[in-house]
Amino acid sequence: MKLQPDDALQENIRRTASAHALRQIHAIVEEERKTEERVGRVLHAFLLYGWVVLLLLGGIVAHFMGVI
């Protein structure tokens, strides 16, 4: 089946619109992935260094309470 010129034009328009929509979706997904990655790094840092901060705070509180 041979496409008429108008049919070919409509097909090109649909293909272009689809490609544009896919690029927009890709950009949104990539932004969300980067945001989740940043949150993961922050949580990892809290888990990695949080216990040190709590230990220091406990030592300071104990010092002011006269335990140490």
Rosetta silent file (secondary structure, phi, psi, omega in degrees, C-alpha in Angstrom):
SEQUENCE: MKLQPDDALQENIRRTASAHALRQIHAIVEEERKTEERVGRVLHAFLLYGWVVLLLLGGIVAHFMGVI
SCORE:     score description
SCORE:     0.000 S_00000001
   1 L     0.000  125.774 -178.551    0.000    0.000    0.000 S_00000001
   2 L   -92.099  132.892  179.537    1.440    3.307   -1.094 S_00000001
   3 L   -77.491  139.945  172.714    1.042    6.281    1.209 S_00000001
   4 L   -75.337  158.689 -179.993   -0.493    9.427   -0.154 S_00000001
   5 H   -55.324  -40.116  178.663    1.531   12.621    0.373 S_00000001
   6 H   -67.363  -37.799  178.417   -0.851   13.750    3.123 S_00000001
   7 H   -64.742  -41.787  178.930   -0.632   10.336    4.793 S_00000001
   8 H   -64.105  -40.599  178.344    3.165   10.468    4.712 S_00000001
   9 H   -63.631  -45.030  178.636    3.101   13.962    6.200 S_00000001
  10 H   -62.607  -39.650  178.254    0.742   12.855    8.971 S_00000001
  11 H   -63.542  -42.665  177.916    2.959    9.847    9.674 S_00000001
  12 H   -64.035  -39.615  178.401    6.023   12.111    9.932 S_00000001
  13 H   -63.807  -44.811  178.655    4.143   14.459   12.261 S_00000001
  14 H   -62.626  -43.223 -179.496    3.113   11.545   14.488 S_00000001
  15 H   -63.351  -42.977  179.538    6.645   10.149   14.499 S_00000001
  16 H   -65.739  -43.232  178.811    8.124   13.554   15.383 S_00000001
  17 H   -63.625  -39.731  178.687    5.565   14.145   18.136 S_00000001
  18 H   -64.694  -43.867  179.673    6.251   10.689   19.554 S_00000001
  19 H   -63.096  -41.026  179.029   10.002   11.263   19.552 S_00000001
  20 H   -64.055  -43.699  179.158    9.547   14.633   21.272 S_00000001
  21 H   -62.840  -40.875  178.730    7.284   13.100   23.925 S_00000001
  22 H   -64.200  -38.617  176.859    9.797   10.323   24.565 S_00000001
  23 H   -64.074  -40.414  178.243   12.589   12.880   25.015 S_00000001
  24 H   -64.991  -43.345  178.397   10.450   14.789   27.523 S_00000001
  25 H   -62.363  -42.788  179.065    9.637   11.593   29.421 S_00000001
  26 H   -60.684  -42.244  179.613   13.318   10.642   29.433 S_00000001
  27 H   -63.532  -41.174  179.528   14.244   14.054   30.876 S_00000001
  28 H   -65.160  -46.116 -179.621   11.639   13.714   33.642 S_00000001
  29 H   -63.699  -40.601  179.888   12.762   10.192   34.539 S_00000001
  30 H   -64.658  -40.172  177.838   16.422   11.251   34.527 S_00000001
  31 H   -63.785  -43.148  178.127   15.663   14.177   36.861 S_00000001
  32 H   -64.569  -38.437  179.211   13.804   11.881   39.274 S_00000001
  33 H   -64.199  -42.231  178.920   16.672    9.388   39.183 S_00000001
  34 H   -65.281  -39.111  178.474   19.185   12.106   40.047 S_00000001
  35 H   -63.539  -45.957  178.687   16.978   13.332   42.895 S_00000001
  36 H   -63.456  -35.478  178.760   16.665    9.815   44.320 S_00000001
  37 H   -65.628  -42.222  177.841   20.422    9.352   43.975 S_00000001
  38 H   -62.836  -43.785  178.886   21.066   12.555   45.959 S_00000001
  39 H   -61.725  -41.688  178.387   18.635   11.463   48.683 S_00000001
  40 H   -61.858  -40.566  178.313   20.364    8.097   48.830 S_00000001
  41 H   -65.107  -40.766  179.142   23.761    9.730   49.254 S_00000001
  42 H   -64.269  -45.735  178.749   22.453   11.942   52.083 S_00000001
  43 H   -62.428  -38.916  178.224   20.892    8.960   53.867 S_00000001
  44 H   -63.020  -42.098  178.877   24.095    6.999   53.428 S_00000001
  45 H   -64.674  -40.637  177.356   26.086    9.855   54.963 S_00000001
  46 H   -61.350  -43.738  179.570   23.676   10.032   57.918 S_00000001
  47 H   -67.630  -36.290 -176.617   24.041    6.316   58.524 S_00000001
  48 H   -73.540  -43.514 -173.835   27.789    6.449   58.091 S_00000001
  49 H  -109.864   -7.918 -177.407   28.521    9.479   60.272 S_00000001
  50 H   -62.395  -38.808 -179.095   25.371    9.828   62.366 S_00000001
  51 H   -65.569  -31.937  177.908   26.562    7.462   65.069 S_00000001
  52 H   -67.185  -43.650  179.156   29.718    9.561   65.515 S_00000001
  53 H   -63.178  -44.338  178.225   27.644   12.709   65.972 S_00000001
  54 H   -62.239  -40.001  178.200   25.371   10.956   68.474 S_00000001
  55 H   -63.005  -44.053  177.964   28.386    9.688   70.393 S_00000001
  56 H   -64.003  -43.734  178.214   29.865   13.181   70.560 S_00000001
  57 H   -62.607  -41.224  177.093   26.557   14.686   71.657 S_00000001
  58 H   -62.041  -40.161  177.775   26.210   12.015   74.329 S_00000001
  59 H   -65.229  -40.315  178.473   29.713   12.795   75.565 S_00000001
  60 H   -65.404  -45.139  178.612   28.968   16.516   75.717 S_00000001
  61 H   -62.718  -42.962  179.089   25.716   15.935   77.608 S_00000001
  62 H   -63.256  -37.799  178.834   27.467   13.534   79.998 S_00000001
  63 H   -63.707  -45.165 -179.315   30.206   16.101   80.582 S_00000001
  64 H   -71.196  -25.601  177.229   27.708   18.829   81.453 S_00000001
  65 H   -82.209   -9.783  178.184   25.766   16.469   83.708 S_00000001
  66 L    87.735   10.087  179.459   28.978   15.686   85.578 S_00000001
  67 L   -72.816  -37.339 -179.378   29.078   12.012   84.665 S_00000001
  68 L  -103.167    0.000    0.000   32.441   12.390   82.950 S_00000001
